[in-house]
């Protein structure tokens, strides 16, 4: 409907809620337009209006934020100086995110929340630890021809060959000295009745060599062996069962254990323990490991392990008494040397007469005690050769030779490194070689030649 002609007095329009400038004047009207209370949408545009849209404080170019549009799904209003709509907020149904300080954060083009980005794949997940490849296990080249079934049943699962009997015989003088020491101490400290009970208990204690729980404690605490892990047992047991099958031995007769060591080595301990190093378990082929285990099995079936431990146990009190005597003699000589050289000479003379008297009166004890270390070392060398022959008889002669060549290569490398560092090499003397419990590698290789079918 048209308005009557003629100018009408200017009348300011009440400001809109939140507006900082007066609304535009509408020509040709004497009454203000209707007030739009309680709405956040802009007022309707009237024909003929030429004024720009109202400026909002804090908007672009004005220093304040634009109006909020709760609950609307339409586009936000155009801001002066902008070529497009303002920032879109997630859901377009609420206010932009508030930041610390109470005011709105900076306006960034594009989505303000990562969830609005179609490339968003959720919150960052913790990265797994980098994969470290495990060292490769040595090749499994063993011929498992028997697959755990015995070829035959050995008449004796454990025995005592001439080497074991020789070890026991060599230890008899030391055992007699030990018996005298134990008897003197027991009878002197506890009296006749209790003292003899102590002596009998010591004599019976040798049976613990064949007591499996005691052996395992000895292996753990003295030899530093441990029970194999599951993966170690999975590699070790099939090889062991193949070795025992060829020998006709029950595999469960012996206890397998592992030593943490970087040396190629194994050990036969007490009556039931077979220990192998982690290097031997993980770094050498299964055929060579089988040869090493067959060698240790030869020590057990020949009785070398239990005979050596039994002789050592019964000679231990005598060894301790001898060590104590030598210590006291050194102390006495040191004290005598403080006073005078004459006192030192007299003490040495007295000790010499005491030793000479022992040789003359109890030569059957003193002489074997003096030569016992050499006899034991000789028996040990024979035991190593017999164990090598046992492994060769089971079909592991080539593999045993490879192991011995490895030992020799390590010795040669150690000597070369010492020479490169300018160190002077000292070859062992005659007595040192006589006290060695293992023959040299070339002697062992020559002993294997008949099993290798090589010309000598």
Buried (B, 14 or more C-beta within 10 A) or exposed (E): EEEEEEEBEEEEBEEBEEBBEEBBBBEEEEEEBEEEEEEEEEBEEEEEBEEEEBBBEBBBEBEEBBBEBEEEEEEBBEBEEEEEEBEBBBEEEEEBEEEEEEEEEEEEEEBBEEEEEEEEEEEEEEEEEEEEEEEEEBEEEBEBEBEEEBEEEBEEBBEBBEBBEBBBBBBBBBBBBBBBBBBEBBBEEBEEEEBBEBBEEBEEEBEBBBBEEBBBEBBBEEBEBBEBEEEBBEBBBBBBBBBBBBBBBEBEBBBBBBBEBEEBBBBBBBBBBBBBBBBBBBBBBBBBBBBBBBBBBBBBBBBBBBBBBBBBBBBBBBBEBBEEEEEEBEEBBEEBEEEEEEBBEEBBEEBEEEEEEBEEEBEEBBEBBEEBEEBBBBBBBBBBBBBBBBBBBBBBBBBBBBBBEBBBEEEEEEEEEEEEEEEEEEEEEEEEEBBEEBBBBEEBBBBBBEBEEEEE
